[in-house]
């Protein structure tokens, strides 16, 4: 709850960030973002590589995981930077995390 930003994959921690109203960047691989993404698109940003086989139903990808391999890490950093810059007033009322180096 004291985090300034959460960067995670598209599983339970993204829902925890949404519930706590902590800004997040969610790396979406094979899941269905229309079904599972947080509703607040301003506070929670999805980063994904558009691919026709989403949502994936395979445990082992027969295509070699292009949803992950084609995803540009720079987009994650770009969205994280934008959230930190744009939501700084929203999150500045939270106490800083003393366990972190930031």
Biopython code that builds the backbone (N, CA, C, O; Angstrom):
import numpy as np
from Bio.PDB.StructureBuilder import StructureBuilder

atoms = [
    (1, "UNK", "N", (0.815, -1.214, 0.000)),
    (1, "UNK", "CA", (0.000, 0.000, 0.000)),
    (1, "UNK", "C", (0.851, 1.267, 0.000)),
    (1, "UNK", "O", (0.354, 2.345, -0.328)),
    (2, "UNK", "N", (2.128, 1.148, 0.365)),
    (2, "UNK", "CA", (2.997, 2.327, 0.400)),
    (2, "UNK", "C", (3.862, 2.451, -0.848)),
    (2, "UNK", "O", (4.695, 3.353, -0.939)),
    (3, "UNK", "N", (3.673, 1.561, -1.797)),
    (3, "UNK", "CA", (4.470, 1.604, -3.028)),
    (3, "UNK", "C", (4.064, 2.804, -3.875)),
    (3, "UNK", "O", (2.899, 3.200, -3.889)),
    (4, "UNK", "N", (5.022, 3.369, -4.570)),
    (4, "UNK", "CA", (4.721, 4.450, -5.514)),
    (4, "UNK", "C", (4.269, 3.880, -6.847)),
    (4, "UNK", "O", (3.540, 4.537, -7.589)),
    (5, "UNK", "N", (4.701, 2.650, -7.158)),
    (5, "UNK", "CA", (4.383, 2.035, -8.437)),
    (5, "UNK", "C", (4.619, 0.533, -8.327)),
    (5, "UNK", "O", (5.546, 0.087, -7.651)),
    (6, "UNK", "N", (3.770, -0.240, -9.000)),
    (6, "UNK", "CA", (3.951, -1.686, -9.094)),
    (6, "UNK", "C", (4.139, -2.026, -10.569)),
    (6, "UNK", "O", (3.365, -1.582, -11.418)),
    (7, "UNK", "N", (5.171, -2.815, -10.872)),
    (7, "UNK", "CA", (5.360, -3.364, -12.206)),
    (7, "UNK", "C", (5.258, -4.871, -12.042)),
    (7, "UNK", "O", (6.011, -5.476, -11.279)),
    (8, "UNK", "N", (4.314, -5.472, -12.766)),
    (8, "UNK", "CA", (4.046, -6.889, -12.554)),
    (8, "UNK", "C", (3.513, -7.543, -13.816)),
    (8, "UNK", "O", (3.281, -6.883, -14.828)),
    (9, "UNK", "N", (3.326, -8.843, -13.736)),
    (9, "UNK", "CA", (2.671, -9.536, -14.833)),
    (9, "UNK", "C", (1.163, -9.521, -14.571)),
    (9, "UNK", "O", (0.695, -8.938, -13.593)),
    (10, "UNK", "N", (0.432, -10.160, -15.443)),
    (10, "UNK", "CA", (-1.022, -10.076, -15.400)),
    (10, "UNK", "C", (-1.656, -11.157, -14.512)),
    (10, "UNK", "O", (-2.475, -11.955, -14.967)),
    (11, "UNK", "N", (-1.262, -11.161, -13.256)),
    (11, "UNK", "CA", (-1.868, -12.095, -12.308)),
    (11, "UNK", "C", (-2.297, -11.337, -11.064)),
    (11, "UNK", "O", (-2.541, -10.132, -11.116)),
    (12, "UNK", "N", (-2.387, -12.025, -9.977)),
    (12, "UNK", "CA", (-3.029, -11.498, -8.769)),
    (12, "UNK", "C", (-2.455, -10.186, -8.250)),
    (12, "UNK", "O", (-3.216, -9.358, -7.748)),
    (13, "UNK", "N", (-1.162, -9.961, -8.346)),
    (13, "UNK", "CA", (-0.623, -8.719, -7.778)),
    (13, "UNK", "C", (-1.165, -7.489, -8.504)),
    (13, "UNK", "O", (-1.275, -6.422, -7.900)),
    (14, "UNK", "N", (-1.501, -7.616, -9.770)),
    (14, "UNK", "CA", (-2.088, -6.463, -10.461)),
    (14, "UNK", "C", (-3.451, -6.115, -9.867)),
    (14, "UNK", "O", (-3.828, -4.944, -9.825)),
    (15, "UNK", "N", (-4.183, -7.115, -9.415)),
    (15, "UNK", "CA", (-5.476, -6.866, -8.784)),
    (15, "UNK", "C", (-5.309, -6.262, -7.385)),
    (15, "UNK", "O", (-6.135, -5.463, -6.943)),
    (16, "UNK", "N", (-4.248, -6.647, -6.706)),
    (16, "UNK", "CA", (-3.955, -6.055, -5.399)),
    (16, "UNK", "C", (-3.600, -4.582, -5.577)),
    (16, "UNK", "O", (-4.070, -3.736, -4.816)),
    (17, "UNK", "N", (-2.781, -4.271, -6.569)),
    (17, "UNK", "CA", (-2.439, -2.868, -6.853)),
    (17, "UNK", "C", (-3.704, -2.072, -7.167)),
    (17, "UNK", "O", (-3.862, -0.949, -6.688)),
    (18, "UNK", "N", (-4.593, -2.637, -7.957)),
    (18, "UNK", "CA", (-5.839, -1.949, -8.292)),
    (18, "UNK", "C", (-6.692, -1.719, -7.048)),
    (18, "UNK", "O", (-7.250, -0.636, -6.870)),
    (19, "UNK", "N", (-6.795, -2.719, -6.195)),
    (19, "UNK", "CA", (-7.605, -2.591, -4.984)),
    (19, "UNK", "C", (-7.033, -1.532, -4.045)),
    (19, "UNK", "O", (-7.785, -0.819, -3.380)),
    (20, "UNK", "N", (-5.709, -1.428, -3.988)),
    (20, "UNK", "CA", (-5.058, -0.457, -3.111)),
    (20, "UNK", "C", (-4.863, 0.902, -3.784)),
    (20, "UNK", "O", (-4.358, 1.837, -3.162)),
    (21, "UNK", "N", (-5.261, 1.012, -5.051)),
    (21, "UNK", "CA", (-5.121, 2.240, -5.832)),
    (21, "UNK", "C", (-3.669, 2.684, -5.960)),
    (21, "UNK", "O", (-3.365, 3.877, -5.949)),
    (22, "UNK", "N", (-2.779, 1.704, -6.080)),
    (22, "UNK", "CA", (-1.369, 1.958, -6.323)),
    (22, "UNK", "C", (-1.164, 1.892, -7.838)),
    (22, "UNK", "O", (-1.522, 0.881, -8.442)),
    (23, "UNK", "N", (-0.615, 2.905, -8.468)),
    (23, "UNK", "CA", (-0.393, 2.868, -9.908)),
    (23, "UNK", "C", (0.413, 1.632, -10.307)),
    (23, "UNK", "O", (1.297, 1.190, -9.573)),
    (24, "UNK", "N", (0.095, 1.082, -11.481)),
    (24, "UNK", "CA", (0.805, -0.120, -11.900)),
    (24, "UNK", "C", (0.982, -0.170, -13.408)),
    (24, "UNK", "O", (0.199, 0.387, -14.177)),
    (25, "UNK", "N", (2.045, -0.861, -13.796)),
    (25, "UNK", "CA", (2.276, -1.223, -15.184)),
    (25, "UNK", "C", (2.176, -2.737, -15.212)),
    (25, "UNK", "O", (2.902, -3.439, -14.506)),
    (26, "UNK", "N", (1.261, -3.229, -16.043)),
    (26, "UNK", "CA", (0.985, -4.653, -16.079)),
    (26, "UNK", "C", (1.464, -5.209, -17.420)),
    (26, "UNK", "O", (0.991, -4.806, -18.483)),
    (27, "UNK", "N", (2.399, -6.130, -17.343)),
    (27, "UNK", "CA", (2.910, -6.786, -18.535)),
    (27, "UNK", "C", (1.971, -7.949, -18.841)),
    (27, "UNK", "O", (1.892, -8.917, -18.084)),
    (28, "UNK", "N", (1.277, -7.840, -19.937)),
    (28, "UNK", "CA", (0.263, -8.820, -20.317)),
    (28, "UNK", "C", (0.829, -9.737, -21.387)),
    (28, "UNK", "O", (1.201, -9.281, -22.468)),
    (29, "UNK", "N", (0.895, -11.011, -21.094)),
    (29, "UNK", "CA", (1.434, -11.953, -22.072)),
    (29, "UNK", "C", (0.288, -12.691, -22.759)),
    (29, "UNK", "O", (-0.226, -12.200, -23.764)),
    (30, "UNK", "N", (-0.121, -13.832, -22.263)),
    (30, "UNK", "CA", (-1.117, -14.632, -22.953)),
    (30, "UNK", "C", (-2.550, -14.450, -22.490)),
    (30, "UNK", "O", (-3.466, -15.005, -23.097)),
    (31, "UNK", "N", (-2.761, -13.693, -21.441)),
    (31, "UNK", "CA", (-4.116, -13.570, -20.902)),
    (31, "UNK", "C", (-4.983, -12.632, -21.732)),
    (31, "UNK", "O", (-4.508, -12.010, -22.683)),
    (32, "UNK", "N", (-6.245, -12.538, -21.368)),
    (32, "UNK", "CA", (-7.214, -11.703, -22.067)),
    (32, "UNK", "C", (-7.330, -10.358, -21.349)),
    (32, "UNK", "O", (-8.001, -10.273, -20.321)),
    (33, "UNK", "N", (-6.688, -9.298, -21.869)),
    (33, "UNK", "CA", (-6.714, -8.015, -21.164)),
    (33, "UNK", "C", (-8.120, -7.414, -21.087)),
    (33, "UNK", "O", (-8.419, -6.683, -20.143)),
    (34, "UNK", "N", (-8.972, -7.701, -22.043)),
    (34, "UNK", "CA", (-10.340, -7.167, -21.980)),
    (34, "UNK", "C", (-11.091, -7.736, -20.785)),
    (34, "UNK", "O", (-11.987, -7.088, -20.244)),
    (35, "UNK", "N", (-10.731, -8.931, -20.381)),
    (35, "UNK", "CA", (-11.404, -9.574, -19.241)),
    (35, "UNK", "C", (-10.732, -9.267, -17.908)),
    (35, "UNK", "O", (-11.421, -9.077, -16.906)),
    (36, "UNK", "N", (-9.405, -9.215, -17.874)),
    (36, "UNK", "CA", (-8.688, -9.187, -16.603)),
    (36, "UNK", "C", (-8.021, -7.863, -16.256)),
    (36, "UNK", "O", (-7.556, -7.711, -15.127)),
    (37, "UNK", "N", (-7.953, -6.919, -17.147)),
    (37, "UNK", "CA", (-7.270, -5.651, -16.852)),
    (37, "UNK", "C", (-8.053, -4.836, -15.837)),
    (37, "UNK", "O", (-9.283, -4.875, -15.836)),
    (38, "UNK", "N", (-7.361, -4.092, -14.966)),
    (38, "UNK", "CA", (-8.058, -3.183, -14.054)),
    (38, "UNK", "C", (-8.869, -2.158, -14.846)),
    (38, "UNK", "O", (-8.481, -1.768, -15.947)),
    (39, "UNK", "N", (-9.974, -1.733, -14.291)),
    (39, "UNK", "CA", (-10.874, -0.815, -14.984)),
    (39, "UNK", "C", (-10.306, 0.592, -15.120)),
    (39, "UNK", "O", (-10.644, 1.298, -16.071)),
    (40, "UNK", "N", (-9.461, 1.011, -14.203)),
    (40, "UNK", "CA", (-8.891, 2.355, -14.215)),
    (40, "UNK", "C", (-7.653, 2.392, -15.111)),
    (40, "UNK", "O", (-6.536, 2.164, -14.645)),
    (41, "UNK", "N", (-7.854, 2.678, -16.387)),
    (41, "UNK", "CA", (-6.752, 2.699, -17.345)),
    (41, "UNK", "C", (-5.806, 3.863, -17.180)),
    (41, "UNK", "O", (-4.709, 3.848, -17.738)),
    (42, "UNK", "N", (-6.207, 4.878, -16.423)),
    (42, "UNK", "CA", (-5.301, 5.996, -16.154)),
    (42, "UNK", "C", (-4.258, 5.612, -15.120)),
    (42, "UNK", "O", (-3.084, 5.957, -15.256)),
    (43, "UNK", "N", (-4.680, 4.906, -14.097)),
    (43, "UNK", "CA", (-3.786, 4.526, -13.004)),
    (43, "UNK", "C", (-3.034, 3.227, -13.294)),
    (43, "UNK", "O", (-1.939, 3.013, -12.774)),
    (44, "UNK", "N", (-3.619, 2.361, -14.123)),
    (44, "UNK", "CA", (-3.041, 1.042, -14.406)),
    (44, "UNK", "C", (-2.868, 0.895, -15.913)),
    (44, "UNK", "O", (-3.846, 0.918, -16.659)),
    (45, "UNK", "N", (-1.628, 0.744, -16.358)),
    (45, "UNK", "CA", (-1.305, 0.708, -17.780)),
    (45, "UNK", "C", (-0.922, -0.707, -18.195)),
    (45, "UNK", "O", (-0.097, -1.352, -17.548)),
    (46, "UNK", "N", (-1.523, -1.177, -19.268)),
    (46, "UNK", "CA", (-1.158, -2.472, -19.843)),
    (46, "UNK", "C", (-0.086, -2.283, -20.895)),
    (46, "UNK", "O", (-0.130, -1.339, -21.684)),
    (47, "UNK", "N", (0.867, -3.180, -20.899)),
    (47, "UNK", "CA", (1.860, -3.224, -21.963)),
    (47, "UNK", "C", (1.789, -4.638, -22.522)),
    (47, "UNK", "O", (1.962, -5.622, -21.802)),
    (48, "UNK", "N", (1.529, -4.714, -23.831)),
    (48, "UNK", "CA", (1.420, -6.022, -24.450)),
    (48, "UNK", "C", (1.837, -5.958, -25.903)),
    (48, "UNK", "O", (1.869, -4.892, -26.518)),
    (49, "UNK", "N", (2.152, -7.108, -26.430)),
    (49, "UNK", "CA", (2.428, -7.241, -27.855)),
    (49, "UNK", "C", (1.159, -7.792, -28.483)),
    (49, "UNK", "O", (0.724, -8.883, -28.111)),
    (50, "UNK", "N", (0.548, -7.075, -29.423)),
    (50, "UNK", "CA", (-0.700, -7.565, -30.013)),
    (50, "UNK", "C", (-0.465, -8.843, -30.815)),
    (50, "UNK", "O", (0.397, -8.893, -31.692)),
    (51, "UNK", "N", (-1.230, -9.849, -30.506)),
    (51, "UNK", "CA", (-1.069, -11.136, -31.170)),
    (51, "UNK", "C", (-2.439, -11.800, -31.294)),
    (51, "UNK", "O", (-3.259, -11.721, -30.379)),
    (52, "UNK", "N", (-2.675, -12.441, -32.409)),
    (52, "UNK", "CA", (-3.997, -12.992, -32.711)),
    (52, "UNK", "C", (-4.388, -14.176, -31.825)),
    (52, "UNK", "O", (-5.578, -14.457, -31.682)),
    (53, "UNK", "N", (-3.440, -14.864, -31.237)),
    (53, "UNK", "CA", (-3.776, -16.067, -30.463)),
    (53, "UNK", "C", (-4.123, -15.778, -29.001)),
    (53, "UNK", "O", (-4.271, -16.713, -28.214)),
    (54, "UNK", "N", (-4.252, -14.529, -28.631)),
    (54, "UNK", "CA", (-4.636, -14.160, -27.271)),
    (54, "UNK", "C", (-6.142, -14.260, -27.137)),
    (54, "UNK", "O", (-6.826, -13.814, -28.057)),
    (55, "UNK", "N", (-6.717, -14.797, -26.089)),
    (55, "UNK", "CA", (-6.052, -15.392, -24.930)),
    (55, "UNK", "C", (-5.509, -16.793, -25.227)),
    (55, "UNK", "O", (-6.119, -17.574, -25.957)),
    (56, "UNK", "N", (-4.390, -17.075, -24.662)),
    (56, "UNK", "CA", (-3.697, -18.340, -24.893)),
    (56, "UNK", "C", (-4.275, -19.423, -23.986)),
    (56, "UNK", "O", (-4.556, -19.189, -22.811)),
    (57, "UNK", "N", (-4.442, -20.585, -24.549)),
    (57, "UNK", "CA", (-4.953, -21.705, -23.752)),
    (57, "UNK", "C", (-3.912, -22.811, -23.589)),
    (57, "UNK", "O", (-4.223, -23.892, -23.089)),
    (58, "UNK", "N", (-2.688, -22.540, -24.009)),
    (58, "UNK", "CA", (-1.630, -23.545, -23.937)),
    (58, "UNK", "C", (-0.747, -23.351, -22.711)),
    (58, "UNK", "O", (-0.434, -22.226, -22.322)),
    (59, "UNK", "N", (-0.356, -24.463, -22.117)),
    (59, "UNK", "CA", (0.643, -24.410, -21.041)),
    (59, "UNK", "C", (2.020, -24.180, -21.652)),
    (59, "UNK", "O", (2.802, -23.378, -21.142)),
    (60, "UNK", "N", (2.317, -24.883, -22.747)),
    (60, "UNK", "CA", (3.563, -24.725, -23.492)),
    (60, "UNK", "C", (3.213, -24.161, -24.865)),
    (60, "UNK", "O", (2.499, -24.797, -25.640)),
    (61, "UNK", "N", (3.709, -22.986, -25.157)),
    (61, "UNK", "CA", (3.360, -22.288, -26.384)),
    (61, "UNK", "C", (3.893, -23.017, -27.619)),
    (61, "UNK", "O", (5.092, -23.282, -27.702)),
    (62, "UNK", "N", (3.018, -23.349, -28.582)),
    (62, "UNK", "CA", (3.492, -23.999, -29.806)),
    (62, "UNK", "C", (4.157, -23.025, -30.789)),
    (62, "UNK", "O", (4.731, -23.447, -31.793)),
    (63, "UNK", "N", (4.076, -21.717, -30.493)),
    (63, "UNK", "CA", (4.649, -20.709, -31.382)),
    (63, "UNK", "C", (5.978, -20.150, -30.891)),
    (63, "UNK", "O", (6.631, -19.398, -31.614)),
    (64, "UNK", "N", (6.389, -20.503, -29.680)),
    (64, "UNK", "CA", (7.646, -20.000, -29.137)),
    (64, "UNK", "C", (7.528, -18.709, -28.336)),
    (64, "UNK", "O", (8.513, -17.983, -28.201)),
    (65, "UNK", "N", (6.367, -18.411, -27.811)),
    (65, "UNK", "CA", (6.116, -17.250, -26.942)),
    (65, "UNK", "C", (6.377, -15.892, -27.595)),
    (65, "UNK", "O", (7.073, -15.067, -27.002)),
    (66, "UNK", "N", (5.849, -15.628, -28.788)),
    (66, "UNK", "CA", (6.054, -14.311, -29.390)),
    (66, "UNK", "C", (5.408, -13.189, -28.574)),
    (66, "UNK", "O", (5.847, -12.041, -28.658)),
    (67, "UNK", "N", (4.383, -13.497, -27.792)),
    (67, "UNK", "CA", (3.759, -12.464, -26.960)),
    (67, "UNK", "C", (4.749, -11.905, -25.941)),
    (67, "UNK", "O", (4.656, -10.740, -25.553)),
    (68, "UNK", "N", (5.690, -12.734, -25.512)),
    (68, "UNK", "CA", (6.715, -12.292, -24.564)),
    (68, "UNK", "C", (7.967, -11.796, -25.275)),
    (68, "UNK", "O", (8.519, -10.756, -24.917)),
    (69, "UNK", "N", (8.407, -12.531, -26.267)),
    (69, "UNK", "CA", (9.664, -12.195, -26.921)),
    (69, "UNK", "C", (9.597, -10.926, -27.761)),
    (69, "UNK", "O", (10.616, -10.262, -27.951)),
    (70, "UNK", "N", (8.427, -10.579, -28.263)),
    (70, "UNK", "CA", (8.280, -9.387, -29.084)),
    (70, "UNK", "C", (7.917, -8.143, -28.272)),
    (70, "UNK", "O", (7.894, -7.037, -28.812)),
    (71, "UNK", "N", (7.638, -8.313, -26.996)),
    (71, "UNK", "CA", (7.277, -7.188, -26.138)),
    (71, "UNK", "C", (8.507, -6.320, -25.898)),
    (71, "UNK", "O", (9.575, -6.834, -25.564)),
    (72, "UNK", "N", (8.363, -5.022, -26.064)),
    (72, "UNK", "CA", (9.482, -4.094, -25.938)),
    (72, "UNK", "C", (9.607, -3.604, -24.492)),
    (72, "UNK", "O", (8.724, -2.894, -24.011)),
    (73, "UNK", "N", (10.685, -3.967, -23.791)),
    (73, "UNK", "CA", (10.868, -3.516, -22.418)),
    (73, "UNK", "C", (10.868, -1.991, -22.276)),
    (73, "UNK", "O", (10.507, -1.469, -21.221)),
    (74, "UNK", "N", (11.265, -1.283, -23.317)),
    (74, "UNK", "CA", (11.273, 0.182, -23.262)),
    (74, "UNK", "C", (9.860, 0.732, -23.060)),
    (74, "UNK", "O", (9.691, 1.794, -22.461)),
    (75, "UNK", "N", (8.852, 0.024, -23.549)),
    (75, "UNK", "CA", (7.465, 0.456, -23.346)),
    (75, "UNK", "C", (7.068, 0.346, -21.882)),
    (75, "UNK", "O", (6.299, 1.170, -21.387)),
    (76, "UNK", "N", (7.578, -0.654, -21.189)),
    (76, "UNK", "CA", (7.305, -0.802, -19.755)),
    (76, "UNK", "C", (7.907, 0.375, -19.006)),
    (76, "UNK", "O", (7.249, 0.979, -18.159)),
    (77, "UNK", "N", (9.152, 0.700, -19.313)),
    (77, "UNK", "CA", (9.827, 1.824, -18.660)),
    (77, "UNK", "C", (9.125, 3.136, -18.991)),
    (77, "UNK", "O", (8.966, 3.989, -18.118)),
    (78, "UNK", "N", (8.709, 3.303, -20.227)),
    (78, "UNK", "CA", (8.002, 4.512, -20.651)),
    (78, "UNK", "C", (6.701, 4.700, -19.857)),
    (78, "UNK", "O", (6.415, 5.797, -19.379)),
    (79, "UNK", "N", (5.926, 3.634, -19.722)),
    (79, "UNK", "CA", (4.661, 3.723, -18.984)),
    (79, "UNK", "C", (4.909, 3.948, -17.491)),
    (79, "UNK", "O", (4.185, 4.709, -16.849)),
    (80, "UNK", "N", (5.922, 3.291, -16.942)),
    (80, "UNK", "CA", (6.251, 3.487, -15.530)),
    (80, "UNK", "C", (6.657, 4.936, -15.276)),
    (80, "UNK", "O", (6.216, 5.542, -14.299)),
    (81, "UNK", "N", (7.485, 5.488, -16.139)),
    (81, "UNK", "CA", (7.913, 6.882, -15.992)),
    (81, "UNK", "C", (6.734, 7.834, -16.092)),
    (81, "UNK", "O", (6.638, 8.796, -15.330)),
    (82, "UNK", "N", (5.837, 7.566, -17.032)),
    (82, "UNK", "CA", (4.658, 8.421, -17.196)),
    (82, "UNK", "C", (3.760, 8.369, -15.965)),
    (82, "UNK", "O", (3.244, 9.398, -15.528)),
    (83, "UNK", "N", (3.576, 7.194, -15.412)),
    (83, "UNK", "CA", (2.745, 7.083, -14.214)),
    (83, "UNK", "C", (3.378, 7.800, -13.029)),
    (83, "UNK", "O", (2.694, 8.502, -12.284)),
    (84, "UNK", "N", (4.678, 7.623, -12.857)),
    (84, "UNK", "CA", (5.343, 8.293, -11.735)),
    (84, "UNK", "C", (5.281, 9.807, -11.882)),
    (84, "UNK", "O", (5.117, 10.519, -10.891)),
    (85, "UNK", "N", (5.408, 10.293, -13.079)),
    (85, "UNK", "CA", (5.340, 11.739, -13.307)),
    (85, "UNK", "C", (3.920, 12.255, -13.183)),
    (85, "UNK", "O", (3.695, 13.328, -12.624)),
    (86, "UNK", "N", (2.963, 11.503, -13.696)),
    (86, "UNK", "CA", (1.584, 11.980, -13.730)),
    (86, "UNK", "C", (0.787, 11.768, -12.472)),
    (86, "UNK", "O", (-0.210, 12.455, -12.253)),
    (87, "UNK", "N", (1.198, 10.835, -11.639)),
    (87, "UNK", "CA", (0.419, 10.522, -10.442)),
    (87, "UNK", "C", (1.168, 10.864, -9.163)),
    (87, "UNK", "O", (0.791, 10.402, -8.085)),
    (88, "UNK", "N", (2.199, 11.647, -9.263)),
    (88, "UNK", "CA", (3.007, 11.944, -8.081)),
    (88, "UNK", "C", (2.185, 12.621, -6.990)),
    (88, "UNK", "O", (2.389, 12.338, -5.809)),
    (89, "UNK", "N", (1.253, 13.516, -7.357)),
    (89, "UNK", "CA", (0.420, 14.173, -6.348)),
    (89, "UNK", "C", (-0.538, 13.193, -5.698)),
    (89, "UNK", "O", (-0.823, 13.306, -4.505)),
    (90, "UNK", "N", (-1.034, 12.243, -6.454)),
    (90, "UNK", "CA", (-1.968, 11.261, -5.925)),
    (90, "UNK", "C", (-1.309, 10.377, -4.892)),
    (90, "UNK", "O", (-1.927, 10.020, -3.888)),
    (91, "UNK", "N", (-0.054, 10.020, -5.131)),
    (91, "UNK", "CA", (0.580, 9.059, -4.244)),
    (91, "UNK", "C", (1.495, 9.699, -3.204)),
    (91, "UNK", "O", (2.028, 8.988, -2.352)),
    (92, "UNK", "N", (1.692, 11.001, -3.244)),
    (92, "UNK", "CA", (2.620, 11.630, -2.312)),
    (92, "UNK", "C", (2.085, 11.628, -0.888)),
    (92, "UNK", "O", (2.857, 11.858, 0.043)),
    (93, "UNK", "N", (0.794, 11.378, -0.679)),
    (93, "UNK", "CA", (0.241, 11.338, 0.670)),
    (93, "UNK", "C", (0.538, 10.014, 1.360)),
    (93, "UNK", "O", (0.343, 9.891, 2.569)),
    (94, "UNK", "N", (1.005, 9.028, 0.610)),
    (94, "UNK", "CA", (1.342, 7.751, 1.217)),
    (94, "UNK", "C", (2.718, 7.845, 1.859)),
    (94, "UNK", "O", (3.607, 8.534, 1.358)),
    (95, "UNK", "N", (2.880, 7.146, 2.974)),
    (95, "UNK", "CA", (4.182, 7.130, 3.649)),
    (95, "UNK", "C", (5.173, 6.353, 2.792)),
    (95, "UNK", "O", (4.820, 5.319, 2.225)),
    (96, "UNK", "N", (6.424, 6.843, 2.688)),
    (96, "UNK", "CA", (7.412, 6.109, 1.896)),
    (96, "UNK", "C", (7.732, 4.769, 2.543)),
    (96, "UNK", "O", (7.669, 4.623, 3.764)),
    (97, "UNK", "N", (8.070, 3.810, 1.721)),
    (97, "UNK", "CA", (8.427, 2.491, 2.202)),
    (97, "UNK", "C", (9.835, 2.525, 2.773)),
    (97, "UNK", "O", (10.790, 2.812, 2.051)),
    (98, "UNK", "N", (9.973, 2.237, 4.050)),
    (98, "UNK", "CA", (11.290, 2.293, 4.691)),
    (98, "UNK", "C", (12.124, 1.054, 4.386)),
    (98, "UNK", "O", (13.328, 1.047, 4.640)),
    (99, "UNK", "N", (11.501, -0.004, 3.840)),
    (99, "UNK", "CA", (12.245, -1.210, 3.504)),
    (99, "UNK", "C", (12.895, -1.105, 2.135)),
    (99, "UNK", "O", (13.735, -1.933, 1.782)),
    (100, "UNK", "N", (12.514, -0.097, 1.359)),
    (100, "UNK", "CA", (13.031, 0.037, -0.003)),
    (100, "UNK", "C", (14.177, 1.047, -0.048)),
    (100, "UNK", "O", (14.340, 1.865, 0.858)),
    (101, "UNK", "N", (14.959, 0.973, -1.111)),
    (101, "UNK", "CA", (16.048, 1.920, -1.298)),
    (101, "UNK", "C", (15.593, 3.174, -1.998)),
    (101, "UNK", "O", (16.410, 4.065, -2.232)),
    (102, "UNK", "N", (14.312, 3.287, -2.347)),
    (102, "UNK", "CA", (13.797, 4.419, -3.117)),
    (102, "UNK", "C", (12.973, 5.345, -2.272)),
    (102, "UNK", "O", (12.466, 6.350, -2.771)),
]
sb = StructureBuilder()
sb.init_structure("model")
sb.init_model(0)
sb.init_chain("A")
sb.init_seg("    ")
for serial, (resi, resn, name, xyz) in enumerate(atoms, 1):
    if name == "N":
        sb.init_residue(resn, " ", resi, " ")
    sb.init_atom(name, np.array(xyz, "f"), 0.0, 1.0, " ", f" {name:<3s}", serial, name[0])
structure = sb.get_structure()
